Amino acid sequence: MHRIIICTDEAFPRGSAGANYLLYFAKTLIDIGYTPIIIAYTENANGLAGQMQSFENVSYILVEPPCGKLQHFYTFNMGLHHLYLSILQQLKPTQQDILWLYTAELPLIRGVRRYAVARGLTLGACVVEWYTAYPSESITEKWKYHRYKKVYKKEFTKIQNLLSISSWLNDYYSKFNVHTMVLPMMTEVKPLKRIFKPSEKLRFIYPGGKSNKDDVDMLLTVLSETGKNYNYEIHLTGINQDREDFLDQYPQEVQQEMRKHLVLHGWLSYDELENLYYEMDFLVLLRQKSETTLANFPSKIPETMGYGIIPIVNNIGDYGALLYKAFNKELLLEQYSEVECIKCLQKVFRMQPEDITQLKNSVYKIANDKFDYHNFESKLRVYFHDISGE
């Protein structure tokens, strides 16, 4: 079997949304006859750095930076590729193998690309973001934006084979002389451990902490207005903060309502998150339309739909178009605004428990038919056949 050696700075396994994407990508590669090996970055390998390990039949090797602040700073910002090149030298890739990248870190991309070119190896990459500058006076943030901009606009165009997470990204890179294909965010839809039952209390979730892409502030503000006199909970994960400290940033009327309904979760293991998903009814994901949100495909959507969680999202990009065709379009916001969000949530609060249960079953089926990684095996088989010629 041909090996596909994947170099990433994601916290594999199960440490990030990117790590989950890589897990399902690797499982698909195994099913179509390749042997993936993931080389992943970690801050703490627990003495296992450099050793071959396995997670759900996917082989991986961890690399970690040296101790000391200066050495750590240099490694991550200028010499990150050296950690990976030492592992590649041990693996001794041949021209029958393929090197792959899942990172936006400039030193790692350049270092692995030079390694591949020098040895005549086939190289490819997953492109999953389009970095946009956010208002900031921070010199560090401005420097990061400059580097990431160079990565997305220049470095990836020098790599012959790309898998783009969205049509927007695919259209951009198709203008260059690269072999590209859309590979959206995938998940693994497992048999349900329990059936969906009507509940008197609605449970909303936004997993993954607050980010620049998602408007959690609007979500809490709108829920505080529309949810009065209704029995519901809103769960936020990845928030390592006392609830009162967290609410202190909001107006008093929002604080007053959210004290009745808001549940904060810190970092959760994947098993803990899975158990929480089984209790939830709706995912609310509000995003303003921009290059960044058009380019991205949120992992939260397929992941939560695999547990029957009904998505309430903007009609943006690939996931908006797909859900518009396959799902109840009344729960898609055509415009990014509080008014549209209020209208949508008012419909939700008026829904009967039996209707919600029926929707949850429909959502689970859509996730299985559209997002489960097995659905992408035939496309990836053709794509990698074109690369390897076999």
Secondary structure by P-SEA (a helix, b strand, c coil): cccbbbbbccccccccaaaaaaaaaaaaaaaabbbbbbbcccccccccccbbbbcccccbbbbbbcccaaaaaaaaccccaaaaaaaaaaacccccbbbbbccccaaaaaaaaaaaaaabbbbbbbbcbbbbbcccccaaaaaaaaaaaaaaacccccccbbbbccaaaaaaacccccbbbbbcbbbbbccccccbbbbcbbbbbccccccccccaaaaaaaaaaaaccccbbbbbcccccccccccccccaaaaaaaaabbbbbccccaaaaaaaaaaccbbbbbbcccccccccccaaaaaaaaacbbbbcccccaaaaaaaaccccccccccccaaaaaaaaaaaaaccaaaaaaaaaaaaaaaaaccccccaaaaaaaaaaaaccc
